[in-house]
Amino acid sequence: MVQFWMIDELSPDHQSLIDRLAEEQLEIHHPKAVAPLLSREPNGEPTLVLVNVAFLGADWAGSIRAIQEAIARDGGVLLILGHVRRRREIEARFQPGSFDFVAAPLQAEDVWRHVETHLSLLRLRRELCLQNDRLKQENTRLFEAQQRNAQALKLTAQDIRTRLTVVLGKLSLEGDLYGEQGRDLRRYAETMLRTLQKLEKIEAALEGRIAVENRPVNLSEMLAAHAEEFQTHLDAKQQRLRCELDPDCLTLADPIKVWDVLEPILENAAKFSPVGSEVLLRLKCGEGYFRITVDDAGPGVEHESIEALLRFPGDADGPWKGKAEPINDIGLGLHISWAYARLLGGRLELEKKPKTPGSCFSVTLPRECLPDHLAATGSSFS
C-alpha cells in the first residue's frame, strides 16, 4: 500500500485533500513534525510526501535533505509546497528532478492534481517492481530446473555412451560370429553413439561451453576447399555440389565452427535430394556480415520458419505431432547448425522457395573487418 505523509498545518483545504486520499485506500500520516517520518522503518512500500517549506522552520534545507534520504530507500516522491519566490532558492540547493514544486497559494484541487499524478506513477512503479520480482523468481526456478535436467541428461548420456562403447567393442571382436545380424547391430550402435555426440554438441553450444577461436580467414578459399572434399559424399548418388562464392571474402572468424554450421545442412541436402541432382552453395560477402546459403533439389519443407522446423516430437502443435519418425530423422544436425550459428553471433534461417522444388537454408554471420596489414595479404591465408 502506498504511504502518504503530509507535513503541514491542517487547513480546511488540506482536510479536503485527506478526505479524497482516504478514498484511494492509502496509508495516511499527518504528523506535526518531520521526526516521525525520519524515524519510521522502511518497508519497501512507495511513499509520497507533501511538505510545506514554511512549516519546516529555519533549517528547512536540512529537513528537506533528510526527507529525501529517508524516502529514497523506498523509491518515494517529495512534493514541496511553497511560495513561488522560494522556488529558485530551493532549486539552487537541490538537484532538479529530486522533487516536485507546487507553488502556493493554490486551491485543494490544484494540489490534488499533483498528488494524483504522482500516486499513479508510484502505483505503476510498485506494480512493475512486483512483476519484476515475480519474473526473477520464475527465471530462477526455470534456471534451477534447467540445470537439474541438464545434469540428469548429461549423466544419462554418459551412461548410455559407456554401454554403447562396450557393445561396439564386443561386436568388433565377435560381430562376424553373428553374420549380417551382428553387422546390423554394430551399425545401430554406431548410429546411436553419433546421435548422443550430436546432442552433446548442441548442449555445449547452447551453454556457451565451446570456445570460439577467431583468426583471419578467406571464406571463399575455405569454402571452396571444403566443397571439393565434400563432393566425395555426393558421388554415390551422382550429385554435384556447385559453388557461387564471392571472391576474397576476408574476415575474422573461426573456420572450424563455420564449417560445423554448414556441414549438417549440406548432409541433409545430399540425403534428401534425388540422384543426379545439384546442390548449390553460395557465399555473399556484405558490409559487416556474410551469408552462406545451401539450395537443394529435395522435397522441401512446409514450415514457415526455422523455429517451427526445429521443434522436437512431443511439442504441442509442432510439425512432428502425431508422427513416429526415428530420432535421427528429426534434424539433430539442423539443431547443431542452429546452435552453432547462435554461438557465433549469427542466425540460421529457412528461405522461401515458392516456384522451385527443394529447400534453401541460409546462415548469416557477423563479418569483422581485418586490420590493414592483414587485409593487404589478400588471399594468402585461410
N, C-alpha and C positions, 0 to 999 in steps of 0.2 A: 504494500500500500504506500502511495506517495505521501510524504510528510509535508505539511505546510506550516511554516513558522512566520508569525507577524510580530515584529518588534517595533511597536509604536503605541501611542496613546489610543485608547479605544474611543473613536468618534462614531457618530451615527452612520457615517458613510462606511467606516470600517466594519461596523456591526452588520450592515447590509451585505458587505463582501463576505464576511464569515458565514452568514446565513446561506449565501449561494454556494460557498465552498462545502458546507455541510451536506448539501445535496449531491456533491461529487464523490462522496464516500472517501474523504481524505482523513488522515490523522492530523488534526489541527492543534497547534500550540500558540498561545498568546501570552508569553511571559512579559514581565515588566522590565527585564534587563537581558543582556546578551549572555550572561553566565550559564543559564540552563542549556542553551543551545551548544555552547562550547564544551560543556561537561557531559553531554549525552554520549552513549556508547554507539558507535557506528553499527548499523545492522544490515547494510547493503541496500537498503531501500532509498530511492531517489528523494531528494529534499529540495523544496522551493522555499526560499527565504525572502520575505518582503520587509525591508527595514527603512525607517525614516532617518536620514542622516542627522536631522536636527535633534532627534531623540537620543543620539549616541553621546552627546556632550563634547567636551574639548578634545578628547582623544578619539574622535570619530574615525580617523585614518587607521589607527591601531585596531579598533574594533572591527572595521571592515576587513582588514587583513586577517584577523583571527577567524572571522566568519568564513572567509574564502577557504582558509586552510581546513577548517572543520568540515565543511560540506564537500570539499574536493574529493574526500575519500569515498563518498557515495555518489559521485557524479552529480552534485547538486547545482542549482542555479540561484544566483543572487539578483534580486530586484531592489534598486536603491531609489527611494522617494526623496526628492529634494527640489529646492528652488532652482530655476534654470541657470541662475548666476553661479550656482555651486558646481554645475556640470563640468566646466573647464578645469576647475580645481581638482575634482575627483579624477577626471580623465588624465590629468598630468601625473597623478600619483599611482594609478593602477593601469595595468595592461588592457588595451581595448579588447573587447570580446570576453573579458572575465566577469562582466556584469552587464545588466540592462538598466538604463537610467530612465526613470519615469518622472518627468518634470511636474512640479506642483505649482499652483493648486490645480487639482483635477477632480472630476466627479468620480464617484464609485464605478460608474460604467466604464470610464476610460482605464482605470486601474484594472478592472475585471478583464478587459480585452488583453492586456499584457499578461495577466496571470493565466488566463485561459490558453493563450498561445504556448506559454512555457509548460503548462500542465500537459498539453497534448504531446509536446516534444519529449517530456520526461517519461510519459507513459509509453510512447513509442520506443524510446531508448531502453526502458525497462523490459518491454516485450522482446526486443531484439536481443538483449542480454540473456533473457531466459531461453529463447530459441537457440542462441549460440551455445549456451551451456548444455542444452539437450543434444545438440548436434555433436558437441565434443564428447559427451558421454556415449552416444551411439557410435561415433567413429572409434572411440577406444574399445568399445565392446566388439565391433566388427574386426578391428585390427587384432585384438587378442584371439578372437575365433579363427581368423585367417592364419595367425601364427600357429595355433594348435593344429589346424587342418594341414598346414604346410609341413609341420613336423611329423604328423602322422603319415602323410603321403610319402615323405622322404624316407621314413623308416620302413614303410611297406615296400617302396621301390627297391631299397637296398636288400631287403629280404628276398624279394622276387628275383632280383638280379643275381644274387648269390646262388639261389636254387637253379636258375636257368643256366648259369655258368657250369654248375656241377653236371646238369643234364647234358649240356653240349659236350663237356669233356668226356662223359661216358659214351655218348653217341659217336664221337670222333674215334674212340678206341674200339667200340663194339658195333657201330652202326651197320657195318657190312653183314653182320650176322642176321640182321633183320630185313635185309634186302631193301626193296623200294619203300616199304613202310618205315624203316629206320631212317632213310634219307628224307622222307616227308616230315618225320618228327623233328629232324635236325633243322629243316627249313622253317618249320613253325616256331621252333625255339629261337632261331636267329631273328625271325621277324618280330617276335615278342621282345627280344632284347633291344632291337633297334627302336621299337616303339617306346620302351622305357627311356632310352637315351634321348629321344626326341622330347618326351615330357620333361625330363630333367633340364634340357636346354631351354625350353620355354620358361620353366620356373626360374632358372638362373637369370635369364634376360629380363623378365618382368621384375625381379627383385633387385636388379642392378648389381648382381654379383659377378658380372662379366666385365673385364677391363677393356676399354676402347683405346687402342694404340694408333693414333693418327700419325701419318707421315706423308711427305709429298708423293702424290700418285698421279700418273697419267691414266685416267679411267679408260680412255679409248684403247690404249695398248693392253691394259689389264683385261678388259672385257674381250678383246679380240683373241688373246691367248687362252682365256678360259673357254671361249666359244669353240675354238679349234679342238681343245681337249674334250669338251662335252659332246662334240659331234659323234664320237665313238659310241655314245649311248643311243644315238638315233639310227645308226647304221642297220641294226637288226630289223627295223620297220621301214627301212629305205626312206627315212625322213631327212629333211635338210634344215639346218639352222642358218638362217640368213641374217646378216648384221647390217644395220644402218646406224653408224656411230659418228657423232660429231667429232671432227679431228682435234687432237691435242687438248682434250678436256682435262685441265690440270687443277688439282685441288689438294687440300689436306684431308685425308680420310684413312680409315682402317680397311685396307683392301680385303683382308680375310673376312671381316664382318659384312662388308658389302656383298661379297660372294655368298656368304651364309644367308643373306636375304634373298638372293636371286636363285640359288640352286634349287630349292624346293619348288619354286614357281616353274622353272624350266623342266624339272622332273615331271610335274603334273601335266605340263603342256605336251611332253613326249608321250606320257601314259595315255592321255585321252584323245590325242589327235590320231586320225586314221593313217594307215600305211601309205607311204608315198607323199605325205603332206609336208607342208613347210611351217616352221616356227620362226617368227620374226622377232629379233632382239634389237631394240632401238635405244640410243643414248642421245638425250638432248641436254646440252650444257647451257644454262642460263645465268643471269646475274644473281648471284647469291644462292643458287640451287642447281641441282642436276636431277634429271628424271630419266629413269630406265623403265621401258615397257616391254612386256612379253606378250606377243599376239599369237594365238594358236588357231588351229582349224578344228578343234574338238566340238562336242555337242553344245558347249556354252553353259551358262548358269542363269537361273531365273531370278536370283536375288537382286534386290535393289541396291544393296551396299555390302561392303566387306564385313561390316559388323554382323549382318544377318547371316552371311555365309559362314562365319566363324563360330556360330552357336553350336554347342555340343548337343548330342542326343539327350533328351530329358528336359531341355529348356522349354519353358512354356511357349507354345506357338512358334517354336523355332523351325527351321527348314527341315530338320530330321524327325519332327514329331510323327510318331506312328510308324517309323521305319526301323529296320533292324540291320543296318549296314554294319559290317565289322569295323572295329576302331581304326584300322589302317585306311579306311576309305572316307573318313570324316574330315580329312585335311589337317593332320598334325603338322605336316610340312608347311602348310599355309600359315598355321599358327606360329611356327618358328619365324617365318618371313615377317609376319606382323609384329611379333615381339622384338625381333632384331631391328626392324625399321624404327620402332619406338625408341629402342636403346640408342640408336644413332641420331635421334632427334628428328626423324622424318615420319613418313606415313606410307601405308600401303593402301591402294585404292583399286576398286573394281570399275573399269571403264565401260561405257555403253558401246554396244556394237549392234545397232538396230538393223543394219542392212546386210551384214556378213555373218557367216557362222563362226562359232568359236568364242573364246574368252580373251579378254585383254586386261592384264593386271599392270598397274604402274606403281613404281616406287619413287617417291620424291624425297631427296635428302639435302641437307644444307651443304652449300659449296663455300668453303673458306678460301679466301684469296691467299696466294703464296707471296712470300717476300720476294722482292725484285731479283735478288741474287739466285733464288731457286727457280723462279718463273723463267729467267733468262736461259736456263739449261734446256728448255723446250721439252722434247720427248725423250730425253736421255735417261729418265728414271721412271720407274713404275712400281 
